[in-house]
Amino acid sequence: MIRAAVTGLILLLVQFAPAHDLDLTLIKLIRNGSGRTIEVSTSLSRFVKTAGLGDHPSGPSLDIAIRERLNIGPNVAAEMRVDSPSDLLTWTVKLHGETDIAGGRFDKSTPSARTIISTYDGNQITSEEVFDHDKPKPIFLGMLGAGIQHIVSGLDHILFVVGLALLGGGWKTLLKVLTAFTVAHTLTLVIASLGWIHGNPRVIEPLIALSIVALAVEGLCRKNRSANESVVLRVVIAFGFGLVHGFGFAGGLIELGLQGNLLAYNLLPFSIGIELGQLLILAPTVLLIRAVTRVSQEEGQRFVMAASICLGMIGCFWLFERLF
C-alpha cells in the first residue's frame, strides 16, 4: 500500500515539468513630447494559452488579442517581435496625445500573474509599480512577492531545498548550507544583470534536475561520511548548484528586458523573496523530519532514505526528459 502510494506520488510529480516563467509582464510607458510609446514584453507561450489562440496563432491574431487587453483600437500601427527561443513576445505602439489604455494587470488569467508598469520621461524612469490582483504595489513589495512566488511555484527548486533538509544536521549546519546556496545564486543574479554571462536553458534546466539527483545520492551516502566531510561536501554542492539555480531565477527577469540598471534595481527585493520562499519550504520539512525521528530513530532514517530515493527518481526523470 505504501509503495503504491509512493509510486503514485512520483508519477504525479513528474507530470508537472517545472517551468520558470515568472508570470510577469513588463509594460513601459515612455513619454516623448506630445505622445508616448507603449512597449509590452510578456511570455509568448503563456499569452497564447491564456488568450485561447490555439497552437499556432497568426501575427494578426496576436496583435488583436494584445489590443483588446490594452483597450487600443486597430487604427494605430504597431510593431510586434516574436523571439521563439526565449519565449518572448514584444509589442510596441506609438500614440499621439493622452490616449488612455487599460490599467491594472495585463494578464488576469491566474492569481499569480503580475504586471510591472514602468513610466519614463524620455530615457529617465519616473515611477514603477507592480500590479497584483489589480492593485498597485511599490516595486519593492511587488518584486518581493514575485521572488516568493517563483521559489514556491517551481517544483524543482522546492525539491532541491527539500533535498538540503534531508541531509540532516542541526540548524547551524543547515544555515551554512543555505547560506552557500544563497551566496551562489545571488552571485549568478548579479553576473546575469551585468550581462557578463547568459545562461542557456537547454543547459541550465538539465543541470537543475541533476542537482536534485546529486542531493538524493548524498542523502543515501551520508552515513558513510564523517560529520566534517559531510558538511563540507554539502556546502560545496549547495554553492555549485546555487550558481545553476541562479540562472533559473534570473532567466524570467532578463527575458522580459529587465536588464542593466532596471534589473539591478529589482534584484534585491526579488532575492529577498527567494530566501523567504526557501525558508517557508525548509522549516516545515526539517520539523517534519525531526518529528518522525522523535518517534523512532530507525523510522526517521527510513523516512529520509525513502524520501531521498523519491527525489532521485524524480530528478532522473526530469534529467532525461530535459536532455532528450
PAKOLVO-596541 format. One record per residue (C-alpha): residue in three letters; chain; x, z, y. Coordinates in steps of 0.001 Angstrom, whole numbers, always signed. Each point is the difference from the previous one (the first is absolute). Layout:
BEGIN
PT_ALA_A_X_Z_Y
...
REM end
This chain:
BEGIN
PT_MET_A_+0_+0_+0
PT_ILE_A_+2774_+985_+2435
PT_ARG_A_+2087_-3046_-930
PT_ALA_A_-2988_-2264_+548
PT_ALA_A_-647_+1572_+3410
PT_VAL_A_+3652_-408_+1023
PT_THR_A_+29_-3621_-1169
PT_GLY_A_-3195_-677_+1930
PT_LEU_A_+1484_+1577_+3122
PT_ILE_A_+3118_-2168_-238
PT_LEU_A_-2051_-3161_-464
PT_LEU_A_-2160_+963_+2977
PT_LEU_A_+2946_+673_+2296
PT_VAL_A_+1930_-3164_-821
PT_GLN_A_-3001_-2099_+985
PT_PHE_A_+432_+1126_+3586
PT_ALA_A_+3159_-1895_+871
PT_PRO_A_+1141_+1805_+3134
PT_ALA_A_-65_-2021_+3181
PT_HIS_A_+1764_+1112_+3163
PT_ASP_A_-2355_-1507_+2511
PT_LEU_A_-503_+2638_+2677
PT_ASP_A_-3538_-1081_+885
PT_LEU_A_+1342_-498_+3519
PT_THR_A_-830_-2715_+2516
PT_LEU_A_+2016_-428_+3177
PT_ILE_A_-1724_-1426_+3099
PT_LYS_A_+2086_-692_+3084
PT_LEU_A_-1802_-411_+3332
PT_ILE_A_+2469_-1597_+2404
PT_ARG_A_-969_-381_+3671
PT_ASN_A_+1607_-2940_+1794
PT_GLY_A_-1219_-702_+3535
PT_SER_A_-3751_-579_+18
PT_GLY_A_-293_-430_-3773
PT_ARG_A_+1118_+1660_-3167
PT_THR_A_+1279_-856_-3450
PT_ILE_A_-1437_+1580_-3124
PT_GLU_A_+2146_+19_-3124
PT_VAL_A_-1356_+1279_-3328
PT_SER_A_+2328_+717_-2931
PT_THR_A_-1531_+1062_-3297
PT_SER_A_+366_-285_-3772
PT_LEU_A_-1121_-3453_-1127
PT_SER_A_-1158_+1014_-3475
PT_ARG_A_-1911_+3055_+1251
PT_PHE_A_-1688_-1997_+2759
PT_VAL_A_-1063_-2756_-2403
PT_LYS_A_-1417_+2580_-2401
PT_THR_A_-1833_+2155_+2551
PT_ALA_A_-1412_-3046_+1813
PT_GLY_A_-1326_-1439_-3277
PT_LEU_A_+1720_-3364_+483
PT_GLY_A_+681_-790_-3668
PT_ASP_A_+3289_-729_-1741
PT_HIS_A_+1252_-2930_+2079
PT_PRO_A_-1502_+167_+3516
PT_SER_A_+561_-2827_+2447
PT_GLY_A_+1614_+443_+3411
PT_PRO_A_-3282_-481_+1878
PT_SER_A_-1759_+2639_-2126
PT_LEU_A_+2794_+2503_+750
PT_ASP_A_-255_-831_+3702
PT_ILE_A_-3777_+475_+80
PT_ALA_A_+203_+3344_-1834
PT_ILE_A_+2579_+1326_+2467
PT_ARG_A_-2056_-1123_+3002
PT_GLU_A_-3064_+1772_-1387
PT_ARG_A_+1886_+3290_-273
PT_LEU_A_+1368_-300_+3524
PT_ASN_A_-3202_-1404_+1528
PT_ILE_A_+1796_-3082_+1338
PT_GLY_A_-1895_-3289_+147
PT_PRO_A_+1146_-3341_-1443
PT_ASN_A_+604_-1640_+3389
PT_VAL_A_+3445_+1583_+456
PT_ALA_A_+2979_-1590_-1758
PT_ALA_A_+2025_+2310_-2224
PT_GLU_A_+3191_-195_-2026
PT_MET_A_+218_+1328_-3553
PT_ARG_A_+3047_+534_-2202
PT_VAL_A_-114_+833_-3688
PT_ASP_A_+3090_+1376_-1734
PT_SER_A_-913_+162_-3677
PT_PRO_A_+3290_+1533_-1285
PT_SER_A_-397_+3018_+2294
PT_ASP_A_-3825_-44_-233
PT_LEU_A_-289_-73_+3786
PT_LEU_A_-2695_-1666_+2080
PT_THR_A_+623_-334_+3752
PT_TRP_A_-2685_-1291_+2366
PT_THR_A_+625_-500_+3734
PT_VAL_A_-2336_-995_+2822
PT_LYS_A_+422_-238_+3779
PT_LEU_A_-2997_+1061_+2067
PT_HIS_A_-638_-482_+3700
PT_GLY_A_-1565_+2755_+2062
PT_GLU_A_-1224_+3314_-1425
PT_THR_A_-1848_-1245_-3071
PT_ASP_A_-1021_+2948_-2151
PT_ILE_A_+911_+175_-3669
PT_ALA_A_-1430_+2210_-2700
PT_GLY_A_+1757_+3372_+23
PT_GLY_A_+580_+2503_-2769
PT_ARG_A_+1297_-806_-3450
PT_PHE_A_+671_-3619_-878
PT_ASP_A_-688_+740_-3670
PT_LYS_A_-2914_+2318_-774
PT_SER_A_-200_-748_-3727
PT_THR_A_+1829_+3144_-1145
PT_PRO_A_+224_+3539_+1424
PT_SER_A_+3807_-139_-76
PT_ALA_A_+292_-3145_+2137
PT_ARG_A_+1612_+586_+3385
PT_THR_A_+552_-2205_+3035
PT_ILE_A_+2852_+437_+2464
PT_ILE_A_-876_-1347_+3454
PT_SER_A_+3038_-430_+2240
PT_THR_A_-563_-954_+3641
PT_TYR_A_+2746_-1788_+1935
PT_ASP_A_+483_-872_+3648
PT_GLY_A_+2279_-2975_-437
PT_ASN_A_+2787_+1199_-2289
PT_GLN_A_-564_+3678_+788
PT_ILE_A_-2202_+2043_-2345
PT_THR_A_-2439_+2172_+1983
PT_SER_A_-2081_+1674_-2701
PT_GLU_A_-367_+187_-3743
PT_GLU_A_-2774_+1488_-2122
PT_VAL_A_-978_+88_-3638
PT_PHE_A_-3649_-501_-862
PT_ASP_A_-1063_+2003_-3047
PT_HIS_A_-3722_-29_-832
PT_ASP_A_-572_-1744_+3362
PT_LYS_A_+1379_+2984_+1903
PT_PRO_A_+3237_-488_+1962
PT_LYS_A_+2842_+2396_-695
PT_PRO_A_+3381_+451_+1683
PT_ILE_A_+2635_-2087_-1739
PT_PHE_A_+1782_+3100_-1331
PT_LEU_A_-3069_+1335_-1819
PT_GLY_A_-1023_-3456_-1148
PT_MET_A_+3377_-830_-1548
PT_LEU_A_+223_+3511_-1455
PT_GLY_A_-3252_-676_-1838
PT_ALA_A_+1259_-3436_-1056
PT_GLY_A_+3087_+1590_-1563
PT_ILE_A_-2066_+2525_-1963
PT_GLN_A_-2422_-2712_-1082
PT_HIS_A_+2845_-2267_-1113
PT_ILE_A_+1631_+2554_-2294
PT_VAL_A_-3215_+1337_-1560
PT_SER_A_-1478_-3470_-577
PT_GLY_A_+3131_-1498_-1594
PT_LEU_A_-220_+950_-3670
PT_ASP_A_+3644_-807_-706
PT_HIS_A_+1145_+2224_+2889
PT_ILE_A_-2300_+2766_-1282
PT_LEU_A_+1418_-222_-3524
PT_PHE_A_+3563_+78_+1321
PT_VAL_A_-686_+3292_+1816
PT_VAL_A_-1731_+1324_-3130
PT_GLY_A_+3113_-991_-1958
PT_LEU_A_+2151_+2021_+2395
PT_ALA_A_-2227_+3029_-601
PT_LEU_A_+191_-438_-3780
PT_LEU_A_+3783_+418_+98
PT_GLY_A_-622_+3681_+601
PT_GLY_A_+2139_+2558_+1791
PT_GLY_A_-825_+2450_+2745
PT_TRP_A_-1285_-836_+3436
PT_LYS_A_+3591_-45_+1290
PT_THR_A_+958_-2698_-2499
PT_LEU_A_-3132_-2009_+697
PT_LEU_A_+679_+266_+3727
PT_LYS_A_+3507_-1435_-495
PT_VAL_A_-1373_-2907_-2022
PT_LEU_A_-2832_-717_+2427
PT_THR_A_+2386_+240_+2969
PT_ALA_A_+2286_-2583_-1624
PT_PHE_A_-2986_-2299_-498
PT_THR_A_-1132_+576_+3604
PT_VAL_A_+3426_-680_+1519
PT_ALA_A_+372_-3171_-2072
PT_HIS_A_-3325_-1622_+818
PT_THR_A_+273_+1023_+3655
PT_LEU_A_+3382_-1720_+90
PT_THR_A_-1567_-3130_-1479
PT_LEU_A_-2798_+83_+2558
PT_VAL_A_+2509_+186_+2862
PT_ILE_A_+2118_-2825_-1440
PT_ALA_A_-3094_-2138_-495
PT_SER_A_-1195_+721_+3541
PT_LEU_A_+3326_-1266_+1359
PT_GLY_A_-353_-3166_-2039
PT_TRP_A_+3334_+490_-1787
PT_ILE_A_-1461_-297_-3512
PT_HIS_A_-3229_-1615_-1178
PT_GLY_A_-1354_+1158_-3341
PT_ASN_A_-1228_-2688_-2365
PT_PRO_A_-3274_+1152_-1661
PT_ARG_A_+965_-1893_-3174
PT_VAL_A_+3005_+2321_-282
PT_ILE_A_-1399_+3182_+1551
PT_GLU_A_-3213_+197_-2045
PT_PRO_A_+1756_-125_-3426
PT_LEU_A_+2547_+2554_+1223
PT_ILE_A_-2800_+2380_+1021
PT_ALA_A_-1399_-307_-3529
PT_LEU_A_+3515_+550_-1401
PT_SER_A_+285_+3216_+2039
PT_ILE_A_-3000_+1395_-1871
PT_VAL_A_+1578_-939_-3342
PT_ALA_A_+3282_+1663_+1048
PT_LEU_A_-1786_+3247_+878
PT_ALA_A_-1867_-77_-3300
PT_VAL_A_+3265_-419_-1931
PT_GLU_A_+1615_+2832_+1954
PT_GLY_A_-3045_+2172_-715
PT_LEU_A_+433_-618_-3730
PT_CYS_A_+3773_+582_+40
PT_ARG_A_+218_+2936_+2386
PT_LYS_A_+262_+2570_-2845
PT_ASN_A_+3344_-1521_-974
PT_ARG_A_+1572_+513_+3432
PT_SER_A_+1377_+3082_+1683
PT_ALA_A_-1873_+1348_+3008
PT_ASN_A_+2611_-1218_+2505
PT_GLU_A_+266_-3458_-1583
PT_SER_A_-3771_-328_+21
PT_VAL_A_-338_+895_+3703
PT_VAL_A_+2784_-2378_+1073
PT_LEU_A_-1452_-2850_-2051
PT_ARG_A_-3486_+596_+1402
PT_VAL_A_+1333_-82_+3566
PT_VAL_A_+1851_-3252_-716
PT_ILE_A_-3095_-1577_-1597
PT_ALA_A_-2250_+1166_+2838
PT_PHE_A_+2364_-1326_+2670
PT_GLY_A_+620_-3335_-1708
PT_PHE_A_-3620_-774_-653
PT_GLY_A_-993_+1478_+3362
PT_LEU_A_+1835_-2937_+1548
PT_VAL_A_-2120_-2346_-2119
PT_HIS_A_-3308_+1721_+750
PT_GLY_A_+870_-138_+3697
PT_PHE_A_-315_-3769_-100
PT_GLY_A_-3448_+437_-1543
PT_PHE_A_-932_+2341_+2866
PT_ALA_A_+1415_-2300_+2693
PT_GLY_A_-1233_-3297_-1394
PT_GLY_A_-3552_+153_+1310
PT_LEU_A_+1113_+1087_+3484
PT_ILE_A_+2599_-2746_+299
PT_GLU_A_-2315_-2712_-1309
PT_LEU_A_-2481_+835_+2762
PT_GLY_A_+2641_-690_+2611
PT_LEU_A_+754_+3636_+815
PT_GLN_A_+3688_-716_+446
PT_GLY_A_+2678_+1052_+2444
PT_ASN_A_-1028_+2677_+2498
PT_LEU_A_-3649_+0_-1047
PT_LEU_A_+849_+688_-3642
PT_ALA_A_+2553_+2677_+916
PT_TYR_A_-2592_+1669_+2270
PT_ASN_A_-2453_+276_-2906
PT_LEU_A_+2505_+1019_-2680
PT_LEU_A_+49_+3727_+796
PT_PRO_A_-3726_+745_-468
PT_PHE_A_-199_-2432_-2918
PT_SER_A_+2951_+1724_-1739
PT_ILE_A_-1464_+3462_+642
PT_GLY_A_-3272_-1210_-1523
PT_ILE_A_+1862_-1175_-3101
PT_GLU_A_+1641_+3409_-382
PT_LEU_A_-3317_+1818_+360
PT_GLY_A_-1503_-2346_-2590
PT_GLN_A_+2860_+749_-2392
PT_LEU_A_-541_+3737_+396
PT_LEU_A_-3710_-476_-706
PT_ILE_A_+1005_-1540_-3337
PT_LEU_A_+3006_+2171_-844
PT_ALA_A_-1503_+3460_+607
PT_PRO_A_-3056_-228_-2310
PT_THR_A_+2078_-1727_-2702
PT_VAL_A_+2571_+2807_-2
PT_LEU_A_-2731_+2656_-5
PT_LEU_A_-1715_-1710_-2960
PT_ILE_A_+3242_-129_-1996
PT_ARG_A_+686_+3655_+705
PT_ALA_A_-3541_+995_-938
PT_VAL_A_+362_-1709_-3387
PT_THR_A_+3448_+1556_-485
PT_ARG_A_-1359_+3496_+683
PT_VAL_A_-2420_-418_-2890
PT_SER_A_+2844_-947_-2324
PT_GLN_A_+3569_-1167_+595
PT_GLU_A_-304_-2327_-2981
PT_GLU_A_-3262_-1480_+1284
PT_GLY_A_+1596_-522_+3403
PT_GLN_A_+2848_-1954_-1570
PT_ARG_A_-2429_-2097_-2026
PT_PHE_A_-2015_-721_+3127
PT_VAL_A_+3087_-1165_+1901
PT_MET_A_+1172_-2135_-2942
PT_ALA_A_-3424_-1623_-417
PT_ALA_A_-302_-661_+3742
PT_SER_A_+3524_-1494_+82
PT_ILE_A_-861_-2331_-2885
PT_CYS_A_-3155_-1115_+1832
PT_LEU_A_+1993_-643_+3178
PT_GLY_A_+2572_-1989_-1949
PT_MET_A_-2640_-2175_-1660
PT_ILE_A_-1753_-724_+3292
PT_GLY_A_+3303_-714_+1740
PT_CYS_A_+1073_-2379_-2790
PT_PHE_A_-3308_-1860_+209
PT_TRP_A_+325_-468_+3769
PT_LEU_A_+3673_-966_-344
PT_PHE_A_-704_-2835_-2434
PT_GLU_A_-3126_-1018_+1910
PT_ARG_A_+1934_-317_+3266
PT_LEU_A_+2966_-1747_-1616
PT_PHE_A_-2008_-2533_-1959
REM end
